[in-house]
Structure formats: C-alpha cells, structure tokens
Amino acid sequence: MSDPSVLLVHEFPGAFGGAERYLELLGAGLTAAGIATSAVVFVDDAGAAARLHDRLAAIAPDTRVVTGRSRPGPIRRAVRAHQPTVLHWNFVDPFAFRGASWLLLPWGRPSVITDHLPQLRHAGPHWEATRRLANRRIAAMIVVGEAARRAAAQRWARPPAIEVVPNGVPIGAGGVRAPIAGADVARLLFVGRLTEQKGTDLLVPVLEAVRAAGTPARLRVAGEGPQAGALAAEVAKAGLADQVDLVGFSPDPLAEMGEADVLLAPSTYEGLPFTPLEALSTGLPLVLSDIPPHVELAEQGAGAGAQVVAGRSPDDWARAVGRAIADLPAASRDALDLARAHDLATMVERTAAVYRRAEATLDEGGAAVS
C-alpha cells in the first residue's frame, strides 16, 4: 500500500490549547515523515485569526486559515486541490463541525477523527443524535489514552473502531535540574488557558501552602482566558503580588518550562494534555490532579517525576511539591525517563498506521465500511 496523504481539518475555538498543539506537532511530524499533509483551520474569532494566523498557517506546508465557523465549501476546495486519501478531523468539543454534521457528507475518502475529550458532558439530544449518525461514517476514532478509550466506549453505543494513539512530543536535550538549597527560591509554573477546567483557583492556595511549609517559592502563570481577572484579584487579596508573575500568553512555553522547578497541573478534566508531556521533555517534574489521564501518565513512571494528588487540599499539593524539591535532580531524571515513552515519532508512526487501515475500509460511496 502506498503512503497515505492527509487533509487535517480543525475548528479553532479562539484560545490556543492542547488540540491546537496536537495539530501543530502532528502536521510537522507527518511532513517530516514524508506524508503529504495539508490543512484547513476555521477560526470563528476574527481577532484570534489575525493574532495567530502565522502559527496556524504553519501547521502544514499547505494550510488555509479561514475566518468563521466551519463549513463544507473550503474543505471541498482543499480536497480538490490536494487530493488527500484521508480526511482527519480534529474534535475539541461536541459542537465542532456543526456537531459532526459535515462528516455525513460524501467526501469520497475515509474520515478519521481525533476525539480529544470523549468524556465531555452531553451536548444535547440534537447534537448527540447527529454525532451518533456521523460515527457510522468514521473509519476510525483516535483517542489519546486508555482512559479516553474507556470514556468513548461508554459514551457511544456504536462507536467506530477506536484507536489509542498517545500524544507525543519532541524529545530534546532536556536538562536535569540543579538542587534547591540555601536561599534558592522554588520556581512553580502553570501553563495553560485560564479557565475553570484548568483548576486555576487552586494555584494561589498551593503557593501559600508551599510557603507556609517553609519553602521559599514563586509562581509564574503563563496563559490567558476568562479566569485571568479573578486570578489577579486573588493574588492581590493574598498579598502575593511580588511572588506571582502573571505573564499572559507565552509564545514559547518550552522556554518557560526550562526556567521552572515544578509544573502545577490542577485540571478538572483533560484528554492527555500536551503541557505535562512537554514539561517532562525538559526535565520538569509534575504535580498533577487525580483525573484519569493524569493517573495514567503518572503510573508509567516512578519516583517524583510525576506525582498525582488526590483531592484539592492545598496542603497535600504542597507536600507533593516538597517531595519534588527535596531531591530535584532525581525528580528531574524521573521526568526525563517518563518523557521518552511519549515521543512524537511514535505518535506520527501510529497515526499513519491508522490512516492506512482507514483507507482499507472505504466503500464505493466514500463512507467507512461498518
């Protein structure tokens, strides 16, 4: 079988997050592997479309960034122009692609989706029914871990073939952190959208608890979102303005991670988020909430490289931070070891294998054979 070619299709909600980072890494990885890759990215927010145009346009060598909600016309034009053998739809929420309506159209080639959050709350009967119908035309549903696979199987009575392809990141020359001693200040970091989902309300209480336990510490928050104002007010109320840096959107989160000692990830739900994976690749230890994807990730390692905290007690989170700080070089080595299980090359190779299997399911009408 010849190599597949792929058109990546994405509907961008306006705040750059894990689903967009997935597309960036996948597009670059597929291109590097010699797979012909193009993309159509819809951006409903005109301001975000302008601000992030260059970054979104770099997802693949041939990427069209379209301002507005997703619609079939630009996708059809990209299909005619690039003649992909597979369409790969990137699902970030239940309403993407009009609740999967566009997957019901006869595209003449198989559709693969990546469902980043199959455990999301129901979107309502109309959209649920549309998605159930669309599932019958999907050759394969990629999910990013076993927890996501279980959620997808439980959510959909008749799911398409479910393929587990864990997220991967480039594994570079991450460094082992130096020990913290004497007058050194522990550098805590949060990177992500400032939303309720990300658990940002826990950040200031955790910093307070770490400092109350006797560890000098600072917190750096890289991200923007609807909770930014509330977080700034909480910092001011706690009298921590000199110990907290709210830097907004960071164009280079890896550089932020290279200058930190511990990453805090208190999310309330995720798929398999890229921020912790990229942190691990730099040797940055993690302290994580106890949601299933985080537990799945931490169980692959040993030591203090990735610790899961049960519940939301700031004191419990502070103790986990303290364990990483107590022997930071060992925790950092653990982080690097865990990162090697999530390299980008493996993600790309397994995704290309899904494309090849999807091509074999195509019937004459352009739908997946069930």
Residue pairs with C-beta under 8 A, 6 or more apart in sequence:
1 356
1 359
1 360
3 34
3 35
3 36
3 352
4 35
4 84
4 85
4 86
4 352
4 355
4 356
4 359
5 35
5 36
5 37
5 82
5 83
5 84
5 85
5 86
6 30
6 35
6 36
6 37
6 38
6 84
6 85
6 86
6 87
6 88
6 355
7 38
7 39
7 40
7 75
7 78
7 79
7 82
7 84
7 86
7 87
7 88
8 23
8 26
8 27
8 37
8 38
8 39
8 40
8 59
8 60
8 88
8 90
9 39
9 40
9 70
9 75
9 87
9 88
9 89
9 90
9 97
10 19
10 20
10 23
10 39
10 40
10 41
10 42
10 59
10 89
10 90
10 92
11 41
11 42
11 44
11 69
11 70
11 90
11 92
11 96
11 97
12 20
12 41
12 42
12 43
12 44
12 45
12 48
12 52
12 56
13 44
13 45
13 92
13 93
14 43
14 44
14 45
14 48
15 48
15 193
15 195
15 224
15 225
16 48
16 52
16 55
16 249
17 92
17 192
17 193
18 116
18 270
18 271
18 273
18 274
18 275
19 90
19 91
19 92
19 116
20 56
21 274
22 90
22 114
22 116
22 167
22 274
23 39
23 41
23 59
23 90
24 55
24 58
24 59
25 168
25 169
25 170
25 274
25 344
25 347
26 347
26 348
26 351
27 37
27 39
27 59
27 60
27 63
28 59
29 168
29 344
29 345
29 347
29 348
30 37
30 60
30 348
30 351
30 352
31 37
31 60
31 61
32 348
33 348
33 349
33 352
35 352
35 355
36 82
36 84
37 60
37 61
37 62
38 60
38 61
38 62
38 63
38 78
38 81
38 82
38 84
39 59
39 60
39 62
39 63
39 64
40 63
40 64
40 66
40 74
40 75
40 78
41 56
41 57
41 59
41 63
41 64
41 65
41 66
42 66
42 67
42 68
42 69
42 70
42 71
42 74
43 49
43 52
43 56
43 65
43 66
43 67
43 68
44 67
44 68
44 69
46 67
49 56
49 65
49 67
53 65
56 63
56 65
57 63
57 65
62 81
62 82
64 74
64 78
66 74
69 98
70 96
70 97
70 98
70 102
71 102
72 102
72 105
75 87
75 102
79 87
79 107
79 108
79 109
84 109
85 109
85 355
85 359
86 109
86 110
86 111
86 112
86 355
86 358
86 359
87 107
87 109
87 110
87 111
87 112
88 111
88 112
88 113
88 114
88 355
89 96
89 97
89 102
89 103
89 111
89 112
89 113
89 114
90 96
90 113
90 114
90 116
91 97
91 100
91 113
91 114
91 115
91 116
92 116
92 117
93 117
93 120
94 120
94 122
94 123
94 127
94 128
94 131
95 123
95 127
97 103
98 130
99 123
99 126
99 127
99 130
99 131
100 127
100 130
100 131
100 133
100 134
100 135
101 130
101 134
103 111
103 113
103 134
103 137
103 138
104 130
104 133
104 134
104 137
106 365
106 366
106 367
107 366
108 366
109 359
109 362
109 366
110 139
110 140
110 358
110 359
110 361
110 362
110 366
110 368
111 137
111 138
111 139
111 358
111 368
112 138
112 139
112 140
112 141
112 142
112 354
112 355
112 358
113 138
113 140
113 141
113 142
114 141
114 142
114 143
114 144
114 165
115 141
115 142
115 143
115 148
115 152
116 144
116 271
117 148
117 269
117 270
117 271
118 141
118 143
118 148
118 151
118 152
118 155
118 156
119 147
119 148
119 151
119 155
119 269
120 269
122 128
123 131
131 156
132 156
132 157
132 158
135 141
135 156
135 158
135 159
135 160
136 158
136 160
136 367
136 368
136 370
137 367
137 368
138 160
138 368
139 160
139 161
139 357
139 358
139 361
139 362
139 368
140 160
140 161
140 162
140 163
140 354
140 357
140 358
140 361
140 368
141 152
141 159
141 160
141 161
141 162
141 163
142 163
142 164
142 165
142 351
142 354
143 149
143 151
143 152
143 162
143 163
143 164
143 165
143 271
144 164
144 165
144 166
144 167
144 271
144 272
144 293
145 164
145 166
145 271
145 272
145 293
145 296
145 297
146 164
146 296
147 292
147 293
147 295
147 296
148 164
148 271
148 272
148 293
149 162
149 164
150 292
152 159
152 162
153 159
153 162
160 368
160 370
161 357
163 350
163 354
165 347
165 350
165 351
165 354
166 272
166 342
166 346
166 347
167 271
167 272
167 273
167 274
167 277
167 342
167 347
168 277
168 342
168 343
168 344
168 345
168 346
168 347
168 348
169 274
169 277
169 278
169 281
169 339
169 342
169 343
169 344
170 281
170 343
170 344
171 281
171 339
171 340
171 343
171 344
172 281
172 282
174 280
174 281
174 282
174 283
174 284
174 335
174 336
174 339
175 258
175 282
175 283
175 332
176 283
176 329
176 332
176 333
176 336
177 261
177 283
177 284
177 285
177 328
177 329
177 331
177 332
178 328
178 329
179 327
179 328
179 329
180 186
180 261
180 325
180 328
183 216
184 216
185 216
185 217
185 218
186 210
186 215
186 216
186 217
186 218
186 261
186 262
186 321
186 325
187 217
187 218
187 220
187 259
187 260
187 261
187 262
188 206
188 207
188 210
188 217
188 218
188 219
188 220
188 260
188 261
188 262
188 263
188 264
188 321
189 219
189 220
189 221
189 222
189 256
189 257
189 260
189 261
189 262
189 263
189 264
189 279
189 284
190 198
190 200
190 203
190 219
190 220
190 221
190 222
190 223
190 263
190 264
190 265
191 222
191 223
191 250
191 253
191 256
191 257
191 263
191 275
191 279
192 198
192 222
192 223
192 265
192 267
192 273
192 275
193 223
193 224
193 225
194 200
194 221
194 223
194 224
194 225
194 226
194 227
194 228
194 231
195 225
195 226
195 227
196 227
196 268
197 267
197 268
197 269
197 270
198 223
198 225
198 227
198 266
198 267
198 268
199 266
199 267
199 268
199 289
199 312
200 221
200 227
200 230
200 231
200 266
201 227
201 230
201 231
201 234
202 264
202 266
202 312
202 314
202 317
203 219
203 221
203 231
203 264
203 266
204 219
204 231
204 234
204 235
204 238
204 240
204 244
205 314
206 264
206 266
206 314
206 317
206 318
206 321
207 217
207 218
207 219
207 240
207 243
207 244
208 238
208 240
208 314
209 314
209 315
209 317
209 318
210 217
210 318
210 321
210 322
211 217
211 243
212 318
213 315
213 318
213 319
213 322
215 318
215 321
215 322
215 325
217 243
217 321
218 243
218 244
218 245
219 240
219 243
219 244
219 245
219 264
220 244
220 245
220 247
220 256
220 260
221 231
221 244
221 245
221 246
221 247
222 247
222 248
222 249
222 250
222 253
222 256
223 248
223 249
223 250
224 248
224 249
228 246
228 248
231 246
232 246
235 241
235 244
235 246
247 256
250 256
253 275
253 278
254 278
254 281
254 282
257 263
257 278
257 279
257 282
257 284
258 282
258 284
260 284
261 284
261 285
261 324
261 325
261 328
262 284
262 285
262 286
262 287
262 321
262 324
262 325
263 275
263 276
263 279
263 284
263 285
263 286
263 287
264 287
264 317
264 321
265 273
265 275
265 276
265 286
265 287
265 288
265 289
265 294
266 288
266 289
266 312
266 317
267 273
267 289
267 291
267 294
268 289
268 291
269 291
270 291
270 293
270 294
271 293
272 293
272 296
272 297
273 293
276 286
276 288
276 294
276 297
276 306
277 297
277 339
277 342
279 286
279 335
280 286
280 305
280 306
280 335
280 336
280 338
280 339
280 342
281 336
281 339
283 332
283 333
283 335
283 336
284 332
284 335
285 304
285 305
285 306
285 307
285 324
285 328
285 331
285 332
285 334
285 335
286 298
286 305
286 306
286 307
286 335
287 307
287 309
287 317
287 320
287 321
287 324
288 294
288 297
288 298
288 306
288 307
288 308
288 309
289 308
289 309
289 312
290 308
290 309
290 310
290 311
294 308
295 308
297 306
297 338
298 306
298 307
298 308
300 338
300 341
301 334
301 335
301 337
301 338
302 334
302 337
303 330
303 331
303 333
303 334
304 323
304 324
304 327
304 330
304 331
304 334
305 331
305 332
305 333
305 334
305 335
305 336
305 337
305 338
306 334
306 335
306 338
307 320
307 323
307 324
309 316
309 317
309 320
310 316
323 331
324 331
358 368
361 368
361 369
362 368
362 369
363 369
